[in-house]
Amino acid sequence: MELTDEILVKRTLEGDDFAFCTLVKRHRGVVHGLCYHLVHNFTDAEDLAQEAFIKVYFGLSTLSNPSKFMGWMRQITSNVCHDWLRHQKNNSVPLEAISDQLAASESPEEICEANELGETVAKAISSLSEKNQQTVKLYYLDGRSCEEVASFMGVSVSVIQSRLYESRKQLKRELISMVEENLERHKLSQDFEEKILKVIEQAKEAQTKYAYGETIEYCDKALETLTELPDNIKHRRMKKEALWLKGDAFNRSNSREEAVKYYEESLGLENEIGDKSARAYAIKESARHYSNVGEVEKATEYYRQALKMFTELEDKTGQAEVLQWFGARSIWDANADVEDGISCFRKAFDLFVELADKQSEASCRAGIDYLKHYGRQSSEISFKEGAHKIVFYGAVCETFIKSPDNVIYVGFSGTLGDRMWTEGDEFKNTFDSGPFRHMPDGIKILDFSLSVGDSWSMSVPSGGKKPMKITVTIQSDSEIASVPAGKFLNCLKMKIATSDEPEDYEENRCGIWEFIYAPGVGLVKSTFIRRDRAIGIAQLVSYTLSESSKDYFPLASGNKWVYEWADKDGIFPTEDVYQVTGVKDNNYYVSHYYFASKEATIVNP
């Protein structure tokens, strides 16, 4: 007995990927047919059908009524195609990519014949009404029954039969066989469902493994295989993606100079493909990475190109992200104007508000507060002659997910950096920010369902090409903490420790943290012992709460905490300001800005 779509959807949500494979096999033809009907290009239709199935897979949990799967899937497929069409500079000519689909072994005569056939078929089908065009393509593309096409299109079987009858009457008899031959030639390959599941599996692994070295190896294998395939648009897109993934893997493992090379090569392919929107985003990302490696002029040139393109495309997200960078430049570049930086941050902030991007809103707000508070101190700081010097600065958003049972530190985004004029190790015990910023991304920092003595572990990024292990332990719920903000009783003490670090781990991500949380206040003290044995202690100086709470981690909108380092002489004076600026569902967006500087006079013996 064949399982219904409703049962297969429920089994997929329970973790049965074979059930989803069955759904793909069952509906691949009509999904691909709808994509072709909307974009008029077999090559792009197959790519878009794959993307549609991926979105269906990851969106299944939002489908409130599994019995409505067909209509819901049809809407997702239509949205994917319409989004793609909006980002094209020019619409493709129908069936123009048929030659790209032919086997490499075909003779020139066969290719010419196929092109002529495609043109004839396209002309004949285009003479039909819009609804009849769609029906013919779906019916003949995969040999589906009238019942299946009717279910997918949301109409009755008699309507489909009527449309096919009208189409057959209108088209000449000999042309029907040509339509069938042409559409049969472009059916999805038999391994379509395997490709979909592979992409899904890779997505899962990318979310959990942080194994960037393996990512690079997979990309190299893909690039090597692509050299043996014909050079066409489809294969260029695949190569572009592989290069981009490889560059991203190098970037995430702190090999930024190496990453830029692959980003540039990917950008070159994007320019050849000709999708203006994709080119604009590729240029923006290349600019970001040039900025990361200190090539400011190149970054500025690319960001200006991207901003011009985003403005022409009326892409508010792209515009906002570029304006945010120009705002951030005023924090660290002595040649940039502070007022211009504030203006750029504000323009970006307004766009992010319109886009409901709470994370970027918080990051921009941190940048505005930083420039208002510190001005040019971070870019034009002066030191005594002969002194060794160091400066740290940052304006970021730190994101937390909070539920009744736990708190997860998601990570940060925004502007941060340092500048040093020094030799030797006189600043080896310095810390540029605290107390959360150096923790690995994605870790559960609190679990209110557990008791003293309990612990949990997880795999997290190490800053290198392989992940590391992190263990969180509840040590006490009766600690007493005395800090500048006051004396706090019955505090919760947590310990976070890294282990199994790879050889290329990032020093600031590894070590031991001890956090002390006061009920109704939040974090009051943190101690970070790095792998090199350097110790940093951040303590609460002041706080403002918008509402009363007994929570160990109150995250109401407007709550504000100010921290400083305990050992000012041993490290350096600094101020870290945190404020909850946005809340969306269970996500809390905290703006965080800081500035620190120190000089050390080296005495010659």
C-alpha positions as CSV (number, residue, x, y, z in Angstrom):
1,M,0.0,0.0,0.0
2,E,1.4,3.4,-1.0
3,L,1.9,5.8,1.8
4,T,0.2,9.2,1.6
5,D,2.0,12.5,1.4
6,E,0.7,13.3,4.9
7,I,2.2,10.1,6.4
8,L,5.5,10.7,4.6
9,V,5.7,14.3,5.9
10,K,5.1,13.2,9.5
11,R,7.8,10.5,9.2
12,T,10.3,13.0,7.7
13,L,9.7,15.3,10.7
14,E,10.4,12.3,12.9
15,G,13.9,12.0,11.3
16,D,13.2,9.5,8.5
17,D,15.1,10.8,5.5
18,F,14.0,7.8,3.4
19,A,10.4,9.2,3.7
20,F,11.6,12.5,2.3
21,C,13.4,10.6,-0.5
22,T,10.0,9.0,-1.4
23,L,8.4,12.5,-1.5
24,V,11.2,13.7,-3.9
25,K,10.7,10.7,-6.2
26,R,7.0,11.1,-6.2
27,H,6.9,14.9,-7.0
28,R,10.2,15.6,-8.7
29,G,8.7,15.7,-12.2
30,V,5.9,18.2,-11.4
31,V,8.2,20.4,-9.4
32,H,10.7,20.5,-12.2
33,G,7.9,21.1,-14.7
34,L,6.6,24.1,-12.7
35,C,10.1,25.5,-12.5
36,Y,10.5,25.2,-16.2
37,H,7.2,26.8,-16.9
38,L,8.1,29.8,-14.8
39,V,11.8,30.3,-15.9
40,H,11.7,28.9,-19.4
41,N,15.1,27.3,-19.1
42,F,15.8,23.6,-18.4
43,T,19.2,24.1,-16.9
44,D,18.0,26.7,-14.4
45,A,14.8,24.8,-13.8
46,E,16.7,21.7,-12.5
47,D,18.8,23.9,-10.1
48,L,15.7,25.7,-8.9
49,A,13.8,22.4,-8.4
50,Q,16.7,21.2,-6.1
51,E,16.6,24.5,-4.2
52,A,12.8,24.2,-3.8
53,F,13.1,20.7,-2.3
54,I,15.8,21.9,0.1
55,K,13.5,24.7,1.2
56,V,10.7,22.2,1.6
57,Y,12.8,19.9,3.7
58,F,14.0,22.6,6.1
59,G,10.5,24.2,6.2
60,L,8.5,21.1,6.9
61,S,8.3,21.9,10.6
62,T,6.3,25.1,9.7
63,L,3.6,23.2,7.8
64,S,0.8,23.1,10.3
65,N,-1.4,20.8,8.3
66,P,0.5,18.0,6.5
67,S,-2.6,17.1,4.4
68,K,-2.0,20.5,2.6
69,F,1.5,19.4,1.5
70,M,1.0,19.6,-2.2
71,G,-0.3,23.2,-2.3
72,W,2.3,24.3,0.2
73,M,5.1,22.7,-1.9
74,R,3.7,24.4,-5.0
75,Q,3.8,27.8,-3.3
76,I,7.4,27.3,-2.2
77,T,8.4,26.3,-5.7
78,S,6.7,29.3,-7.2
79,N,8.4,31.6,-4.6
80,V,11.8,30.1,-5.4
81,C,11.4,30.7,-9.1
82,H,10.0,34.3,-8.7
83,D,12.9,35.2,-6.4
84,W,15.3,33.9,-9.0
85,L,13.6,35.8,-11.8
86,R,13.7,39.1,-9.8
87,H,17.5,38.8,-9.5
88,Q,18.2,38.2,-13.1
89,K,19.5,41.1,-15.2
90,N,17.7,39.7,-18.3
91,N,15.1,36.9,-18.5
92,S,16.5,33.9,-20.3
93,V,15.3,33.0,-23.8
94,P,13.0,29.9,-23.6
95,L,14.9,26.7,-24.2
96,E,18.1,28.5,-25.0
97,A,20.1,26.3,-22.8
98,I,19.1,23.0,-24.5
99,S,22.6,22.6,-26.0
100,D,24.1,22.7,-22.5
101,Q,22.1,19.6,-21.6
102,L,23.3,17.5,-24.5
103,A,25.9,14.8,-23.9
104,A,29.5,15.7,-24.8
105,S,29.6,12.8,-27.3
106,E,26.9,14.3,-29.6
107,S,27.9,15.3,-33.0
108,P,27.5,18.9,-34.3
109,E,24.7,17.7,-36.6
110,E,22.8,16.2,-33.6
111,I,23.3,19.4,-31.6
112,C,22.0,21.6,-34.5
113,E,19.0,19.3,-34.9
114,A,18.2,19.4,-31.2
115,N,18.4,23.2,-31.2
116,E,16.1,23.5,-34.2
117,L,13.7,21.0,-32.4
118,G,13.8,23.1,-29.3
119,E,12.9,26.3,-31.1
120,T,10.0,24.6,-32.9
121,V,8.7,23.1,-29.7
122,A,9.0,26.4,-27.8
123,K,7.2,28.3,-30.5
124,A,4.4,25.7,-30.6
125,I,3.9,25.6,-26.8
126,S,4.0,29.4,-26.5
127,S,0.9,29.6,-28.8
128,L,-1.1,27.9,-26.0
129,S,-2.8,29.8,-23.2
130,E,-0.8,30.3,-20.0
131,K,-2.7,27.6,-18.1
132,N,-2.5,25.1,-21.0
133,Q,1.2,25.7,-21.4
134,Q,1.7,24.8,-17.7
135,T,-0.5,21.7,-18.0
136,V,1.3,20.4,-21.1
137,K,4.7,20.8,-19.6
138,L,3.8,19.1,-16.4
139,Y,2.0,16.2,-18.1
140,Y,4.6,15.4,-20.7
141,L,7.7,16.2,-18.6
142,D,7.6,13.2,-16.3
143,G,4.8,11.1,-17.7
144,R,2.6,11.9,-14.7
145,S,-1.1,11.0,-14.6
146,C,-3.8,13.6,-14.9
147,E,-4.7,12.9,-11.2
148,E,-1.1,13.8,-10.1
149,V,-0.9,17.0,-12.1
150,A,-4.4,18.0,-10.9
151,S,-3.4,17.5,-7.3
152,F,-0.2,19.5,-7.7
153,M,-2.0,22.4,-9.5
154,G,-4.9,22.4,-7.1
155,V,-7.6,21.8,-9.7
156,S,-9.9,18.9,-10.6
157,V,-8.9,16.0,-12.9
158,S,-11.7,17.0,-15.4
159,V,-10.1,20.5,-15.7
160,I,-6.7,18.9,-16.5
161,Q,-8.3,16.5,-19.1
162,S,-10.1,19.4,-20.7
163,R,-6.9,21.5,-20.9
164,L,-5.0,18.6,-22.5
165,Y,-7.8,18.1,-25.0
166,E,-7.8,21.7,-26.0
167,S,-4.0,21.7,-26.3
168,R,-4.0,18.6,-28.5
169,K,-6.6,20.2,-30.8
170,Q,-4.6,23.3,-31.1
171,L,-1.2,21.7,-31.7
172,K,-0.7,19.7,-34.9
173,R,-0.6,15.9,-34.4
174,E,3.0,15.6,-35.6
175,L,4.1,18.4,-33.1
176,I,2.8,16.4,-30.2
177,S,5.4,13.7,-30.7
178,M,8.0,16.5,-31.0
179,V,6.9,17.9,-27.6
180,E,7.2,14.5,-26.0
181,E,10.6,13.9,-27.5
182,N,11.9,17.3,-26.4
183,L,10.6,17.2,-22.9
184,E,11.7,13.6,-22.4
185,R,15.2,14.6,-23.4
186,H,15.3,17.0,-20.4
187,K,13.9,14.8,-17.6
188,L,15.7,14.9,-14.3
189,S,18.5,12.4,-14.0
190,Q,17.7,9.3,-12.0
191,D,20.0,10.3,-9.2
192,F,18.1,13.6,-8.6
193,E,16.8,12.5,-5.2
194,E,20.3,11.3,-4.1
195,K,21.7,14.7,-5.0
196,I,19.0,16.4,-2.9
197,L,19.7,14.2,0.1
198,K,23.5,14.8,-0.3
199,V,23.0,18.5,-0.2
200,I,20.8,18.2,2.9
201,E,23.4,16.0,4.6
202,Q,26.2,18.4,3.8
203,A,24.1,21.2,5.3
204,K,23.7,19.3,8.5
205,E,27.4,18.6,8.7
206,A,28.3,22.2,8.1
207,Q,26.1,23.2,11.0
208,T,27.5,20.8,13.5
209,K,31.1,19.7,12.6
210,Y,33.1,22.9,12.2
211,A,35.6,20.6,10.3
212,Y,37.0,23.2,7.9
213,G,39.9,21.1,6.9
214,E,37.5,18.4,5.6
215,T,35.5,21.1,3.8
216,I,38.6,22.2,1.9
217,E,39.3,18.6,0.9
218,Y,35.8,18.1,-0.4
219,C,36.0,21.3,-2.4
220,D,39.3,20.2,-3.9
221,K,37.7,17.0,-5.0
222,A,34.8,18.9,-6.6
223,L,37.1,21.3,-8.4
224,E,39.2,18.5,-9.7
225,T,36.2,16.7,-11.1
226,L,34.9,19.9,-12.7
227,T,38.0,20.2,-14.8
228,E,36.9,17.1,-16.7
229,L,33.4,18.4,-17.5
230,P,32.4,20.7,-20.4
231,D,32.7,24.4,-19.7
232,N,29.1,25.7,-19.5
233,I,27.1,28.0,-17.2
234,K,25.9,25.2,-15.0
235,H,29.4,23.9,-14.4
236,R,30.7,27.4,-13.8
237,R,28.1,27.9,-11.1
238,M,29.2,24.7,-9.5
239,K,32.9,25.8,-9.6
240,K,32.0,29.2,-8.2
241,E,30.2,27.6,-5.2
242,A,33.1,25.2,-4.6
243,L,35.7,28.1,-4.7
244,W,33.5,30.2,-2.4
245,L,33.1,27.3,0.1
246,K,36.9,26.7,0.1
247,G,37.6,30.4,0.7
248,D,35.1,30.5,3.5
249,A,36.7,27.4,5.1
250,F,40.1,29.1,5.0
251,N,38.6,32.3,6.4
252,R,36.9,30.5,9.3
253,S,40.1,28.8,10.2
254,N,42.0,32.1,10.3
255,S,43.8,31.8,7.0
256,R,42.4,35.0,5.7
257,E,45.1,35.8,3.1
258,E,44.6,32.4,1.6
259,A,40.8,32.9,1.6
260,V,41.0,36.1,-0.5
261,K,42.5,34.2,-3.4
262,Y,39.5,31.9,-3.7
263,Y,37.0,34.6,-3.2
264,E,38.6,36.6,-6.1
265,E,38.5,33.5,-8.3
266,S,34.9,32.9,-7.4
267,L,34.0,36.6,-8.1
268,G,35.6,36.3,-11.5
269,L,33.3,33.4,-12.4
270,E,30.3,35.4,-11.0
271,N,31.2,38.2,-13.4
272,E,31.2,35.7,-16.3
273,I,27.8,34.3,-15.4
274,G,26.3,37.8,-15.4
275,D,23.8,37.7,-12.5
276,K,24.0,41.3,-11.3
277,S,22.6,40.7,-7.8
278,A,24.9,37.8,-7.2
279,R,27.8,39.8,-8.5
280,A,27.0,42.6,-6.1
281,Y,27.0,40.3,-3.1
282,A,30.2,38.6,-4.3
283,I,31.9,42.0,-4.6
284,K,30.7,43.0,-1.1
285,E,32.0,39.8,0.4
286,S,35.4,40.2,-1.4
287,A,35.5,43.7,0.0
288,R,34.9,42.4,3.5
289,H,37.8,40.0,3.2
290,Y,40.1,42.6,1.8
291,S,39.2,44.7,4.9
292,N,40.0,41.8,7.2
293,V,43.5,41.5,5.7
294,G,44.2,45.2,6.0
295,E,43.9,46.2,2.3
296,V,41.7,49.2,3.0
297,E,41.9,50.9,-0.4
298,K,40.9,47.8,-2.2
299,A,38.1,47.1,0.3
300,T,36.8,50.7,-0.1
301,E,36.9,50.4,-3.9
302,Y,34.9,47.2,-3.9
303,Y,32.4,48.4,-1.3
304,R,31.7,51.5,-3.4
305,Q,31.1,49.3,-6.4
306,A,28.7,47.1,-4.4
307,L,26.8,50.1,-3.0
308,K,26.2,51.5,-6.5
309,M,24.9,48.1,-7.7
310,F,22.7,47.6,-4.6
311,T,21.2,51.0,-5.1
312,E,20.4,50.3,-8.7
313,L,18.9,47.0,-7.7
314,E,17.0,48.7,-4.9
315,D,18.4,46.0,-2.6
316,K,18.1,47.5,0.9
317,T,19.9,44.6,2.6
318,G,23.0,45.1,0.5
319,Q,22.9,48.9,0.9
320,A,22.6,48.6,4.7
321,E,25.5,46.1,5.0
322,V,27.8,48.4,2.9
323,L,26.8,51.5,4.8
324,Q,27.5,49.7,8.1
325,W,31.1,49.0,6.9
326,F,31.6,52.7,6.1
327,G,30.4,53.6,9.6
328,A,32.7,51.0,11.1
329,R,35.6,52.4,9.2
330,S,35.4,55.6,11.2
331,I,36.2,53.6,14.3
332,W,39.5,52.2,13.2
333,D,40.7,54.4,10.3
334,A,42.3,57.7,11.2
335,N,41.6,59.1,7.7
336,A,37.8,58.6,8.1
337,D,35.5,61.3,9.5
338,V,33.7,60.5,12.8
339,E,30.5,62.4,11.8
340,D,30.4,60.7,8.4
341,G,30.7,57.4,10.3
342,I,27.8,58.2,12.6
343,S,25.7,59.2,9.5
344,C,26.5,55.9,7.7
345,F,25.6,53.9,10.9
346,R,22.3,55.8,11.2
347,K,21.4,55.2,7.5
348,A,22.2,51.5,7.9
349,F,20.3,51.4,11.2
350,D,17.2,52.8,9.5
351,L,17.4,50.3,6.7
352,F,17.9,47.4,9.2
353,V,14.8,48.6,11.2
354,E,12.8,48.5,8.0
355,L,14.1,45.0,7.3
356,A,13.4,43.9,10.9
357,D,17.1,42.8,11.3
358,K,17.5,43.1,15.1
359,Q,21.0,41.8,15.1
360,S,22.3,44.4,12.7
361,E,20.3,47.1,14.4
362,A,22.1,46.3,17.7
363,S,25.5,46.3,15.9
364,C,24.8,49.7,14.4
365,R,23.6,51.1,17.7
366,A,26.8,49.9,19.3
367,G,28.8,51.7,16.6
368,I,26.9,55.0,17.0
369,D,27.3,54.8,20.8
370,Y,31.0,54.1,20.4
371,L,31.7,57.0,18.1
372,K,29.7,59.4,20.3
373,H,31.4,58.2,23.5
374,Y,35.0,57.8,22.3
375,G,35.2,59.9,19.1
376,R,38.7,59.6,17.6
377,Q,40.4,58.2,20.6
378,S,40.8,54.8,18.9
379,S,42.2,56.1,15.7
380,E,44.2,59.2,16.8
381,I,45.5,58.1,20.2
382,S,48.9,59.5,21.2
383,F,51.6,57.9,23.3
384,K,54.7,59.0,25.0
385,E,57.8,58.9,22.9
386,G,59.7,55.6,23.3
387,A,56.7,53.8,24.7
388,H,55.4,50.5,23.4
389,K,51.7,50.9,22.7
390,I,48.5,48.9,22.2
391,V,44.8,49.7,21.4
392,F,41.7,47.6,21.4
393,Y,38.3,48.6,20.2
394,G,34.9,47.1,19.4
395,A,31.3,47.8,18.5
396,V,29.3,44.5,18.1
397,C,26.0,42.7,18.7
398,E,26.2,39.7,20.9
399,T,23.2,37.3,20.5
400,F,21.7,35.0,23.1
401,I,18.8,32.5,22.8
402,K,16.9,32.2,26.1
403,S,14.2,29.7,26.9
404,P,12.7,28.8,30.3
405,D,15.3,26.0,30.6
406,N,18.5,27.4,29.2
407,V,20.6,30.2,27.7
408,I,22.7,29.8,24.6
409,Y,25.4,32.2,23.5
410,V,25.0,32.4,19.7
411,G,28.0,34.6,19.0
412,F,28.8,38.2,17.9
413,S,28.8,40.3,14.7
414,G,30.1,43.8,14.1
415,T,33.4,45.7,14.2
416,L,36.4,44.9,16.4
417,G,40.1,45.0,16.2
418,D,43.4,46.0,17.7
419,R,46.5,48.0,16.8
420,M,49.9,47.4,18.4
421,W,53.2,49.3,18.3
422,T,55.3,46.8,20.3
423,E,57.9,44.1,20.4
424,G,58.4,41.3,22.9
425,D,55.9,40.1,25.4
426,E,55.2,43.1,27.6
427,F,51.5,42.9,26.7
428,K,51.2,39.1,26.8
429,N,48.6,39.3,29.6
430,T,46.3,41.7,27.8
431,F,42.6,41.0,27.0
432,D,40.8,43.0,24.4
433,S,37.2,42.4,25.5
434,G,35.0,40.7,28.0
435,P,33.3,38.8,29.4
436,F,31.5,36.9,26.7
437,R,33.2,37.8,23.4
438,H,35.9,35.2,23.4
439,M,33.7,32.2,24.2
440,P,33.1,29.8,21.3
441,D,29.9,30.4,19.3
442,G,26.8,28.3,19.9
443,I,27.4,27.0,23.4
444,K,24.8,26.5,26.1
445,I,26.1,28.6,29.0
446,L,23.2,28.0,31.4
447,D,20.8,25.1,32.0
448,F,18.2,25.8,34.7
449,S,16.8,22.2,34.6
450,L,20.1,20.8,36.1
451,S,21.6,20.9,39.6
452,V,24.9,21.7,41.2
453,G,27.5,19.2,40.1
454,D,25.8,18.5,36.7
455,S,27.6,19.2,33.4
456,W,27.2,19.0,29.7
457,S,29.6,18.9,26.7
458,M,29.5,19.8,23.0
459,S,31.7,20.3,19.9
460,V,32.5,23.9,19.1
461,P,34.7,25.9,16.6
462,S,38.4,26.1,17.7
463,G,39.5,28.8,15.3
464,G,41.4,26.1,13.5
465,K,40.5,23.6,10.8
466,K,39.1,21.1,13.3
467,P,36.6,21.5,16.2
468,M,37.3,21.1,19.9
469,K,35.3,20.0,22.9
470,I,33.9,22.2,25.5
471,T,32.4,21.2,28.9
472,V,30.1,23.3,31.1
473,T,29.8,22.5,34.9
474,I,27.5,23.9,37.5
475,Q,29.9,24.4,40.5
476,S,27.8,26.2,43.1
477,D,24.5,28.1,43.8
478,S,25.6,29.7,47.0
479,E,28.6,31.9,46.0
480,I,29.2,35.4,47.5
481,A,30.6,38.0,45.0
482,S,32.0,41.4,45.9
483,V,32.5,43.7,42.9
484,P,32.4,47.5,42.4
485,A,28.6,47.3,41.7
486,G,28.0,45.8,45.2
487,K,28.0,42.6,47.2
488,F,25.8,39.8,45.9
489,L,24.7,36.6,47.8
490,N,23.4,33.2,46.6
491,C,25.2,33.5,43.3
492,L,25.4,30.7,40.7
493,K,29.0,29.7,39.7
494,M,29.7,28.1,36.3
495,K,32.8,26.7,34.9
496,I,33.5,26.3,31.1
497,A,36.6,24.4,30.0
498,T,37.9,23.6,26.5
499,S,39.7,20.3,25.6
500,D,40.8,18.3,22.5
501,E,42.0,21.5,20.8
502,P,43.7,21.0,17.4
503,E,47.3,22.2,16.8
504,D,46.1,25.3,15.0
505,Y,43.6,26.4,17.6
506,E,43.0,30.1,18.3
507,E,44.5,31.1,21.6
508,N,41.7,33.5,22.7
509,R,39.1,30.7,22.2
510,C,40.7,28.1,24.5
511,G,41.1,27.9,28.2
512,I,38.8,28.0,31.3
513,W,36.1,30.5,32.1
514,E,34.5,30.9,35.5
515,F,31.2,32.9,35.5
516,I,29.3,34.1,38.6
517,Y,25.7,35.2,38.2
518,A,23.7,37.0,40.8
519,P,19.9,36.4,41.0
520,G,18.0,39.3,39.6
521,V,21.1,41.0,38.3
522,G,23.0,38.8,35.8
523,L,26.7,38.2,35.3
524,V,28.7,40.0,38.0
525,K,32.1,38.5,37.6
526,S,34.0,36.4,35.0
527,T,37.5,35.0,35.1
528,F,39.2,33.7,31.9
529,I,42.4,31.6,32.2
530,R,43.8,31.3,28.7
531,R,45.9,28.3,27.5
532,D,49.0,30.5,27.9
533,R,48.1,30.9,31.6
534,A,47.2,34.6,31.1
535,I,44.3,35.6,33.5
536,G,41.7,38.2,32.9
537,I,39.0,39.2,35.4
538,A,36.0,41.3,34.4
539,Q,33.7,42.6,37.1
540,L,30.4,44.5,37.1
541,V,30.7,48.2,37.8
542,S,27.1,49.3,37.3
543,Y,23.8,48.0,36.0
544,T,20.3,49.2,35.1
545,L,17.3,46.9,34.8
546,S,14.1,47.8,33.1
547,E,12.0,45.4,35.3
548,S,12.6,43.4,38.4
549,S,13.5,39.7,38.1
550,K,14.9,36.8,40.1
551,D,16.5,35.4,37.0
552,Y,20.2,34.6,36.9
553,F,20.3,36.1,33.4
554,P,17.7,38.8,33.0
555,L,17.5,39.8,29.4
556,A,14.6,42.3,29.2
557,S,14.8,45.0,26.6
558,G,16.7,48.1,27.9
559,N,18.7,46.2,30.6
560,K,22.3,47.5,30.7
561,W,25.5,46.4,32.4
562,V,29.0,48.0,32.5
563,Y,32.1,46.0,33.3
564,E,35.8,46.7,33.8
565,W,38.9,44.6,34.3
566,A,39.8,43.9,37.9
567,D,43.6,44.3,37.5
568,K,43.9,47.7,35.8
569,D,47.7,47.9,36.3
570,G,48.5,44.4,35.3
571,I,46.3,44.6,32.2
572,F,44.9,48.0,31.2
573,P,42.0,50.3,31.9
574,T,38.9,49.5,29.9
575,E,35.1,49.7,29.9
576,D,32.7,47.2,28.4
577,V,29.1,48.4,27.9
578,Y,26.3,45.9,27.2
579,Q,22.7,46.8,26.6
580,V,19.7,44.7,25.4
581,T,18.5,46.6,22.3
582,G,16.2,44.1,20.6
583,V,14.1,41.0,21.3
584,K,12.6,38.7,18.7
585,D,10.9,35.5,19.7
586,N,13.5,33.8,22.1
587,N,16.5,35.8,20.6
588,Y,18.0,38.6,22.5
589,Y,20.3,41.1,20.8
590,V,22.8,42.9,23.0
591,S,24.8,45.9,21.8
592,H,28.4,45.8,23.2
593,Y,31.0,48.5,22.7
594,Y,34.4,48.9,24.4
595,F,37.7,50.7,24.1
596,A,41.1,50.1,25.8
597,S,44.6,51.4,25.5
598,K,47.9,51.1,27.3
599,E,51.5,52.1,26.9
600,A,54.5,50.4,28.5
601,T,57.8,52.2,28.8
602,I,60.6,49.6,28.3
603,V,63.7,50.3,30.4
604,N,67.0,49.2,28.9
605,P,69.3,47.5,31.3
